[in-house]
Amino acid sequence: MKNMPPPLPLPLSVNEEDLADLQRRLRDTRWSTPWPSTSWEAGTDHDELRRLVTYWSEEFDWETQRRRMAELPWQAADIGGAAITYLSFDAERQGGLPIVLTNGWPSSVLELVDVAQRLATPSQFGGDPADAVTVVVPALPGLPFSPQRPTMTEQTHELWHSLMTDYLGFTRYAAHGGDLGAGITSRLAQAHPEAVAGIHLLAVAAPHEYDPSTLSTEEREHLARVEAWVATEGAYQHQQQTRPLTLAPALSDSPAGLLSWILEKHRAWSDCDGDVSRRFSDDYLITLASVYWFTNSIGTSFRPYYEFAAGFTTRVDRVDVPTAVALFPRDLSSPPRRWAERTYNIRRYTTMARGGHFAPHEEPELLADDIREFLRTL
């Protein structure tokens, strides 16, 4: 690894005018007429959203959250003209296989900080320093902290490979990802098996081609569950894949609307039994909404969905590097091992007892332990 410069300042500038504008917009929210007795069935609960908007405008301490973010090890790199912001956590003991972690949507690199710290400094969490690895967490282009997305022809996995090899000087590394990050991680391994020693995923790509007559009962049940999920939960994905620019102005203009879009997903996709506060504090949710707001990145965060549906994104055909899959019960899907093996070289397949789509925040210890166990095999 090349010598690293000292950490950079927080890549997010917010002045008093920005804060005042946000608070004004929150106070002046024009609320839709509430429906009677729907709670969450038709979307975000009106009363819970109003409570959080009031907290955001009157009690939320942005400065405290800003200071915490500023203490993180921020770095920046120019990768072929693309400005990439990333977090770099040095291993407390050198010699381990470095790993690049990639988050999903609607999240940010902040979601992966706890997992990264556990991997880089295990002794701080009761672990063995011999397991320490250097961890790199790049901010997805278009999402908070790297809001300017490159051209549609630029593949994010190629940016990650250049960051890890050409810029940071690693010749061999591992990778982890969930949701959007799982797709990027899969494409990374497919394109660069000579450098990627293994990948750890929270979701898998469907096989490019398969004979339906060869599907097991378990696989057929999985596909039926996916179809049902798309029908009941997939409206956001269809909108972001087909007409993202129709939605973007509303969420970029209204912080209450932005919070509503993010909040509903954190409740529906987490292991919270319908009570979002069981997994996410008010400060966590409002900090996430705030970084999306201040970077004006909700609209650009939709681009990966559109680009995939439009065919700009490289498809995953076959991944031959060693692959681990960790499935959390309240995530969007739970593909059986045989389904994953149609596309990946599965070496480890773990079904977790609890957790959901936001596993790095919900269950950082479980996730870090599973990644660590997999890294030991590499």
DODREN-520784 format. One record per residue (C-alpha): x, y, z; residue number from 1. Coordinates in nm, 2 decimals, padded with zeros to 4 digits. Each point is the difference from the previous one (the first is absolute). Example, Ala and Ser with C-alpha at 12.3 -4.5 7.8 and 13.67 -1.06 7.14 Angstrom:
<rs>
x / y / z / k
01.23 / -00.45 / 00.78 / 1
00.14 / 00.34 / -00.07 / 2
</rs>
This chain:
<rs>
x / y / z / k
00.00 / 00.00 / 00.00 / 1
00.12 / 00.35 / -00.09 / 2
00.07 / 00.25 / 00.28 / 3
-00.33 / 00.16 / 00.09 / 4
-00.04 / 00.38 / 00.05 / 5
-00.15 / 00.12 / 00.32 / 6
-00.38 / -00.01 / 00.02 / 7
-00.19 / 00.27 / -00.18 / 8
-00.27 / 00.23 / 00.14 / 9
-00.36 / -00.11 / -00.02 / 10
-00.10 / 00.02 / -00.37 / 11
-00.32 / 00.18 / 00.08 / 12
-00.03 / 00.38 / 00.04 / 13
-00.31 / 00.13 / 00.18 / 14
-00.02 / 00.37 / 00.09 / 15
-00.25 / 00.19 / 00.21 / 16
-00.21 / 00.10 / -00.31 / 17
-00.03 / -00.37 / -00.09 / 18
-00.12 / -00.09 / 00.35 / 19
-00.24 / 00.29 / 00.01 / 20
-00.15 / -00.09 / -00.34 / 21
-00.05 / -00.36 / 00.11 / 22
-00.17 / 00.10 / 00.32 / 23
-00.23 / 00.24 / -00.19 / 24
-00.10 / -00.27 / -00.24 / 25
-00.07 / -00.24 / 00.28 / 26
-00.21 / 00.25 / 00.19 / 27
-00.19 / 00.10 / -00.32 / 28
-00.07 / -00.36 / -00.11 / 29
-00.34 / -00.01 / -00.18 / 30
-00.14 / -00.32 / 00.13 / 31
-00.22 / -00.23 / -00.20 / 32
-00.34 / -00.06 / 00.13 / 33
00.03 / -00.31 / 00.22 / 34
-00.20 / -00.31 / -00.08 / 35
-00.21 / -00.16 / 00.27 / 36
00.13 / -00.31 / 00.17 / 37
00.26 / -00.12 / -00.25 / 38
00.31 / 00.02 / 00.23 / 39
00.29 / -00.15 / -00.22 / 40
-00.22 / -00.20 / -00.24 / 41
-00.01 / 00.26 / -00.27 / 42
00.35 / 00.14 / 00.06 / 43
00.18 / 00.21 / 00.26 / 44
-00.21 / 00.06 / 00.31 / 45
-00.11 / 00.36 / 00.01 / 46
00.04 / 00.05 / 00.38 / 47
00.34 / -00.16 / 00.02 / 48
00.13 / 00.21 / -00.28 / 49
-00.13 / 00.32 / 00.16 / 50
00.16 / -00.10 / 00.33 / 51
00.34 / -00.05 / -00.17 / 52
-00.03 / 00.32 / -00.21 / 53
-00.07 / 00.19 / 00.33 / 54
00.30 / -00.16 / 00.16 / 55
00.22 / 00.09 / -00.30 / 56
-00.10 / 00.36 / 00.00 / 57
-00.01 / 00.07 / 00.37 / 58
00.23 / -00.25 / 00.19 / 59
00.24 / -00.18 / -00.23 / 60
00.36 / 00.10 / 00.07 / 61
00.17 / 00.02 / -00.34 / 62
00.33 / 00.13 / 00.14 / 63
00.05 / -00.30 / 00.23 / 64
-00.06 / -00.24 / -00.29 / 65
00.23 / 00.21 / -00.23 / 66
00.28 / -00.03 / 00.26 / 67
-00.04 / -00.38 / 00.02 / 68
00.01 / -00.03 / -00.38 / 69
00.30 / 00.24 / -00.01 / 70
00.20 / -00.24 / 00.22 / 71
-00.02 / -00.28 / -00.25 / 72
00.31 / -00.08 / -00.22 / 73
-00.11 / 00.18 / -00.33 / 74
00.21 / -00.02 / -00.31 / 75
-00.05 / 00.10 / -00.36 / 76
00.14 / -00.12 / -00.33 / 77
-00.01 / 00.10 / -00.36 / 78
-00.07 / -00.32 / -00.20 / 79
00.02 / 00.07 / -00.37 / 80
-00.16 / 00.34 / 00.05 / 81
-00.27 / -00.13 / 00.24 / 82
00.02 / 00.15 / 00.35 / 83
-00.05 / -00.29 / 00.25 / 84
-00.03 / 00.07 / 00.37 / 85
00.06 / -00.30 / 00.23 / 86
00.07 / -00.10 / 00.36 / 87
00.32 / -00.19 / 00.08 / 88
00.03 / -00.19 / 00.32 / 89
00.36 / -00.12 / 00.06 / 90
00.05 / -00.35 / 00.14 / 91
00.13 / 00.00 / 00.36 / 92
00.24 / -00.28 / -00.11 / 93
00.12 / -00.02 / -00.36 / 94
00.00 / -00.31 / -00.21 / 95
-00.36 / -00.08 / -00.05 / 96
-00.19 / 00.01 / -00.33 / 97
-00.15 / 00.35 / -00.06 / 98
-00.36 / 00.03 / -00.08 / 99
-00.22 / 00.25 / -00.17 / 100
-00.36 / 00.04 / 00.13 / 101
-00.29 / 00.14 / -00.20 / 102
-00.34 / 00.11 / 00.14 / 103
-00.34 / -00.01 / -00.16 / 104
-00.30 / 00.23 / -00.03 / 105
-00.13 / 00.21 / 00.17 / 106
00.31 / 00.01 / 00.21 / 107
00.35 / 00.15 / 00.01 / 108
00.35 / -00.09 / 00.10 / 109
-00.10 / 00.09 / 00.36 / 110
-00.20 / -00.33 / 00.02 / 111
00.33 / -00.20 / -00.04 / 112
00.21 / 00.18 / 00.26 / 113
-00.07 / -00.24 / 00.29 / 114
00.07 / -00.30 / -00.22 / 115
00.32 / 00.16 / -00.13 / 116
00.13 / 00.08 / 00.35 / 117
-00.07 / -00.35 / 00.12 / 118
00.20 / -00.14 / -00.30 / 119
00.29 / 00.24 / 00.03 / 120
00.04 / 00.01 / 00.38 / 121
-00.15 / -00.32 / 00.13 / 122
00.18 / 00.04 / 00.34 / 123
-00.23 / 00.29 / 00.08 / 124
-00.29 / -00.23 / -00.02 / 125
00.14 / -00.30 / 00.19 / 126
00.15 / -00.16 / -00.31 / 127
00.35 / -00.12 / -00.11 / 128
00.23 / 00.26 / -00.15 / 129
00.13 / -00.27 / -00.23 / 130
-00.33 / 00.02 / -00.19 / 131
00.04 / 00.37 / -00.08 / 132
-00.03 / 00.12 / -00.36 / 133
00.01 / 00.33 / -00.17 / 134
-00.35 / 00.11 / -00.10 / 135
-00.08 / 00.24 / -00.28 / 136
-00.36 / 00.14 / -00.03 / 137
-00.05 / 00.21 / -00.31 / 138
-00.30 / 00.22 / -00.03 / 139
-00.22 / -00.11 / -00.29 / 140
00.00 / 00.26 / -00.28 / 141
-00.34 / 00.18 / 00.01 / 142
-00.05 / -00.07 / 00.37 / 143
00.10 / 00.22 / 00.30 / 144
00.36 / 00.11 / 00.01 / 145
00.06 / -00.08 / -00.37 / 146
-00.30 / 00.16 / -00.15 / 147
00.13 / 00.06 / -00.35 / 148
-00.05 / -00.32 / -00.19 / 149
00.23 / -00.07 / -00.30 / 150
-00.12 / -00.06 / -00.35 / 151
-00.24 / -00.29 / -00.07 / 152
00.29 / -00.19 / -00.17 / 153
00.21 / 00.00 / 00.32 / 154
-00.05 / -00.32 / 00.20 / 155
00.02 / 00.05 / 00.38 / 156
00.18 / -00.34 / 00.04 / 157
00.28 / 00.12 / -00.22 / 158
00.04 / 00.31 / 00.21 / 159
00.02 / -00.22 / 00.31 / 160
00.27 / -00.22 / -00.16 / 161
00.21 / 00.30 / -00.11 / 162
-00.04 / 00.15 / 00.35 / 163
00.12 / -00.33 / 00.17 / 164
00.28 / -00.08 / -00.24 / 165
00.13 / 00.30 / -00.20 / 166
-00.06 / 00.26 / 00.27 / 167
00.04 / -00.19 / 00.33 / 168
00.25 / -00.26 / -00.13 / 169
-00.17 / -00.32 / 00.10 / 170
00.06 / -00.30 / -00.23 / 171
-00.25 / -00.22 / 00.17 / 172
-00.31 / 00.08 / 00.20 / 173
-00.35 / -00.12 / 00.10 / 174
-00.33 / 00.18 / -00.04 / 175
-00.34 / 00.01 / 00.18 / 176
-00.33 / 00.15 / -00.11 / 177
-00.37 / 00.01 / 00.06 / 178
-00.29 / 00.12 / -00.22 / 179
00.16 / 00.23 / -00.27 / 180
00.33 / -00.09 / 00.16 / 181
-00.05 / -00.37 / -00.06 / 182
-00.04 / 00.06 / -00.37 / 183
00.31 / 00.22 / -00.01 / 184
00.20 / -00.26 / 00.20 / 185
-00.12 / -00.28 / -00.23 / 186
00.10 / 00.19 / -00.32 / 187
00.34 / 00.08 / 00.17 / 188
00.07 / -00.36 / 00.06 / 189
-00.12 / -00.10 / -00.35 / 190
00.23 / 00.25 / -00.17 / 191
00.31 / -00.03 / 00.22 / 192
00.03 / -00.36 / 00.13 / 193
00.38 / 00.04 / -00.01 / 194
-00.02 / 00.27 / 00.28 / 195
-00.32 / -00.08 / 00.19 / 196
00.08 / -00.28 / 00.24 / 197
-00.37 / -00.05 / 00.10 / 198
-00.33 / 00.18 / 00.05 / 199
-00.25 / 00.01 / 00.28 / 200
-00.36 / 00.09 / -00.10 / 201
-00.34 / 00.08 / 00.16 / 202
-00.18 / -00.05 / -00.33 / 203
00.07 / -00.19 / -00.32 / 204
-00.05 / 00.06 / -00.37 / 205
-00.25 / -00.22 / -00.17 / 206
00.15 / -00.24 / -00.25 / 207
00.02 / 00.15 / -00.35 / 208
-00.16 / -00.31 / -00.15 / 209
-00.14 / -00.32 / 00.14 / 210
-00.23 / -00.29 / -00.10 / 211
-00.32 / 00.03 / 00.21 / 212
-00.04 / -00.37 / -00.01 / 213
00.31 / -00.03 / 00.22 / 214
-00.13 / 00.22 / 00.28 / 215
-00.04 / -00.17 / 00.34 / 216
-00.31 / 00.04 / 00.21 / 217
00.20 / 00.24 / 00.22 / 218
00.10 / 00.21 / -00.29 / 219
-00.35 / 00.02 / -00.14 / 220
-00.13 / 00.11 / 00.34 / 221
00.28 / 00.27 / 00.01 / 222
-00.11 / 00.13 / -00.34 / 223
-00.36 / 00.01 / 00.11 / 224
00.10 / 00.20 / 00.31 / 225
00.20 / 00.25 / -00.22 / 226
-00.30 / 00.04 / -00.23 / 227
-00.23 / 00.07 / 00.30 / 228
00.25 / 00.25 / 00.14 / 229
00.03 / 00.19 / -00.33 / 230
-00.38 / 00.03 / -00.01 / 231
-00.04 / 00.13 / 00.36 / 232
00.34 / 00.18 / 00.07 / 233
00.15 / 00.06 / -00.34 / 234
-00.17 / 00.33 / -00.10 / 235
00.30 / 00.21 / 00.10 / 236
00.23 / -00.21 / -00.21 / 237
-00.23 / 00.02 / -00.31 / 238
-00.02 / 00.38 / 00.04 / 239
00.38 / 00.04 / 00.05 / 240
00.07 / -00.23 / -00.30 / 241
-00.25 / 00.16 / -00.24 / 242
-00.08 / 00.37 / 00.10 / 243
00.26 / 00.11 / 00.26 / 244
00.00 / 00.36 / -00.12 / 245
-00.37 / 00.03 / 00.06 / 246
00.05 / -00.08 / 00.37 / 247
00.33 / 00.17 / 00.06 / 248
-00.11 / 00.37 / 00.01 / 249
-00.26 / -00.07 / 00.27 / 250
00.24 / -00.17 / 00.23 / 251
00.27 / 00.25 / -00.07 / 252
-00.23 / 00.29 / 00.08 / 253
-00.18 / -00.14 / 00.31 / 254
00.20 / -00.14 / 00.29 / 255
-00.32 / -00.14 / 00.15 / 256
-00.05 / -00.19 / -00.33 / 257
00.36 / -00.12 / 00.00 / 258
-00.03 / -00.13 / 00.35 / 259
-00.33 / -00.17 / -00.08 / 260
00.17 / -00.19 / -00.29 / 261
00.29 / -00.11 / 00.22 / 262
-00.20 / -00.07 / 00.32 / 263
-00.25 / -00.24 / -00.17 / 264
00.28 / -00.22 / -00.13 / 265
00.17 / -00.02 / 00.33 / 266
-00.32 / -00.12 / 00.17 / 267
-00.10 / -00.24 / -00.28 / 268
00.34 / -00.16 / -00.06 / 269
00.14 / -00.03 / 00.35 / 270
-00.05 / -00.25 / 00.28 / 271
-00.20 / 00.24 / 00.21 / 272
-00.34 / -00.17 / 00.02 / 273
-00.17 / 00.31 / -00.12 / 274
00.16 / 00.23 / 00.25 / 275
00.28 / 00.18 / -00.18 / 276
00.14 / 00.15 / 00.32 / 277
00.10 / -00.36 / 00.11 / 278
00.28 / 00.01 / -00.25 / 279
00.06 / 00.37 / -00.09 / 280
00.02 / 00.29 / 00.24 / 281
-00.15 / 00.33 / -00.10 / 282
00.35 / 00.14 / -00.03 / 283
00.11 / -00.28 / -00.23 / 284
-00.29 / 00.06 / -00.24 / 285
00.02 / 00.38 / 00.01 / 286
00.38 / -00.01 / -00.06 / 287
-00.05 / -00.22 / -00.30 / 288
-00.27 / 00.23 / -00.14 / 289
00.22 / 00.30 / 00.08 / 290
00.30 / -00.12 / -00.20 / 291
-00.23 / -00.09 / -00.29 / 292
-00.15 / 00.35 / 00.03 / 293
00.32 / 00.20 / 00.03 / 294
00.17 / -00.18 / -00.28 / 295
-00.32 / 00.02 / -00.22 / 296
00.06 / -00.36 / -00.09 / 297
-00.33 / -00.18 / 00.01 / 298
-00.06 / 00.06 / -00.37 / 299
00.35 / -00.12 / -00.10 / 300
-00.04 / -00.30 / 00.23 / 301
-00.28 / -00.12 / -00.24 / 302
00.24 / -00.02 / -00.29 / 303
00.14 / -00.35 / 00.07 / 304
-00.36 / -00.14 / -00.03 / 305
-00.07 / 00.18 / -00.33 / 306
00.34 / -00.09 / -00.15 / 307
-00.05 / -00.37 / 00.09 / 308
-00.34 / -00.01 / -00.15 / 309
00.11 / 00.19 / -00.31 / 310
00.29 / -00.25 / -00.06 / 311
00.29 / 00.23 / 00.08 / 312
00.12 / -00.22 / 00.29 / 313
00.21 / -00.31 / -00.06 / 314
-00.20 / -00.32 / 00.06 / 315
00.12 / -00.27 / 00.24 / 316
00.05 / -00.33 / -00.19 / 317
00.23 / -00.21 / 00.21 / 318
00.21 / 00.07 / 00.30 / 319
00.27 / -00.27 / 00.06 / 320
00.18 / 00.15 / 00.29 / 321
-00.08 / -00.14 / 00.35 / 322
-00.33 / 00.15 / 00.11 / 323
-00.17 / 00.02 / 00.34 / 324
-00.37 / 00.09 / 00.04 / 325
-00.15 / 00.12 / 00.32 / 326
-00.38 / 00.02 / 00.01 / 327
-00.19 / 00.20 / 00.26 / 328
-00.36 / -00.11 / 00.05 / 329
-00.17 / 00.34 / -00.06 / 330
00.21 / 00.10 / -00.30 / 331
-00.18 / 00.03 / -00.34 / 332
00.05 / -00.36 / -00.10 / 333
00.16 / -00.33 / 00.12 / 334
00.13 / -00.19 / -00.30 / 335
00.07 / -00.37 / 00.07 / 336
00.36 / -00.12 / -00.04 / 337
-00.07 / -00.19 / -00.32 / 338
-00.14 / 00.32 / -00.16 / 339
00.32 / 00.19 / 00.10 / 340
00.22 / -00.28 / -00.13 / 341
-00.14 / 00.05 / -00.35 / 342
00.20 / 00.32 / -00.02 / 343
00.26 / -00.01 / 00.28 / 344
00.27 / -00.23 / 00.13 / 345
-00.16 / -00.03 / 00.34 / 346
00.24 / -00.09 / 00.28 / 347
-00.20 / 00.13 / 00.30 / 348
-00.37 / 00.04 / 00.04 / 349
-00.13 / 00.14 / 00.33 / 350
-00.36 / 00.05 / 00.11 / 351
-00.01 / 00.25 / 00.28 / 352
-00.24 / -00.01 / 00.29 / 353
-00.10 / 00.36 / -00.01 / 354
00.05 / 00.32 / -00.20 / 355
-00.12 / 00.16 / -00.32 / 356
00.10 / 00.20 / -00.30 / 357
00.20 / 00.24 / 00.20 / 358
00.21 / -00.27 / 00.16 / 359
00.32 / 00.20 / 00.04 / 360
-00.19 / 00.23 / 00.24 / 361
-00.25 / -00.25 / 00.14 / 362
00.24 / -00.28 / 00.07 / 363
00.36 / 00.12 / -00.05 / 364
00.15 / -00.27 / 00.23 / 365
-00.17 / -00.29 / -00.18 / 366
00.10 / 00.14 / -00.34 / 367
00.36 / 00.08 / 00.10 / 368
00.05 / -00.34 / 00.15 / 369
-00.13 / -00.17 / -00.32 / 370
00.23 / 00.21 / -00.22 / 371
00.29 / -00.08 / 00.23 / 372
-00.06 / -00.37 / -00.01 / 373
-00.01 / 00.01 / -00.38 / 374
00.32 / 00.21 / -00.02 / 375
00.18 / -00.27 / 00.21 / 376
-00.07 / -00.25 / -00.28 / 377
00.17 / 00.23 / -00.26 / 378
</rs>
